[in-house]
Amino acid sequence: MNQIAINTSQNINVYFTLAGIGERIVAFFLDLFIKVLYILIIFWILRNVFDFSDFIRDMDGWSVGALVLMITLPVHIYTLVLESLMEGQTFGKKIMKIKVVKIDGYQASFGDYLMRWIFRLVDIVGSMGIIAFITSVVSKNHQRLGDIATGTALISLKNNVNISHTILEQLKEDYVPTFPQVILLTDNDVRIIKENFQKALKTDDRQIINRLTVKIVEILKLDADSIQFTQRQFINIVIKDYNFYTGKDS
């Protein structure tokens, strides 16, 4: 599977799996089904409950068009509203466990969602999805035009999670912590540290290990010269200490 490196606020790259073309297409049709279902239900109610035909009989074409536009407005702004409220997801994307993210960080803004929504007129609506499909296939990060314009991409959230992929660490009952300053870190900080530390260990990437060490020392306001551990030992202790002080091992 293709992956994308997203640079966090800690200046550390975190790798995510890009959403596949198939997943995006299925999510699109799930959302389309919801939109069509809404239209069928709302017009059934208007016809059978409010006698819609009699209501519009004496209206001119422009008035009828404006009324229909108002009624179907939720369909037109469906993607924009839901991605904004659900942090990069629609119901279809949520079912397929995919999400819109910024390539240079975690959270896209309303302006990004708005621009992606506007570009839908070109690469999805105007071309029946052909342009979106072609650009998603040929672009490096499976991006359609709207993604390229806003610097966003769709990632998969279908990661197999176990203790090695989280901040959890198995601690011995007699474990004694070394750095109480770890409480300055957040769960997200430690997750990022652990994920990148594990990747660095697998590839023996000493540069990443060094960068992690320098960043942790900076955040915890430690004296680097006073640390009597190797960089690998230090990072491992920091992760375990955080689990000890926050009770994550329980």
NORRATA-V589182 format. One line per field, one symbol per residue. ss: DSSP state (~ for helix, > for strand, _ for the rest). psi: psi as a letter, one per 30 degrees, with the letter a starting at -180 (. if undefined). A space follows every 10 residues. Layout:
ss = ???
psi = ???
This chain:
ss = __>>>>>___ __>>>>>>__ ~~~~~~~~~~ ~~~~~~~~~~ ~~~~~~~~__ _~~~~~____ ~~~~~~~~~~ ~_~~~~_~~~ ~~~~~_____ ~~~~~~_>>> >>_______~ ~~~~~~~~~~ ~~~~~____~ ~~~~~~~~__ ____~~~~~~ _>>>>>____ __~~~_____ _________~ ~~~~__~~~~ ~~~~~~~~~~ ~~~__~~~~~ ~~~~~~~~~~ ___~~~____ ~~~~~~~~~~ ~~~~~~____
psi = kklkkkklfg hkkkklkkkl eeeeeeeefe eeeeeeeeee eefeeeefeg heeeefegkl eeeeeeeeee egeeeegeee eeeeeghgka eeeeefhlkk lkfgaeklle eeeeeeeefe fefdefghfe eeeeeeefle ghkleeeeef hllklkghkj kaffgafkkj klegkjlejf fffflleeee eeeeeeeeee eeghjfeeee eeeeeeeeef hljeffjhll eeeeeeeeee eeeeffgff.
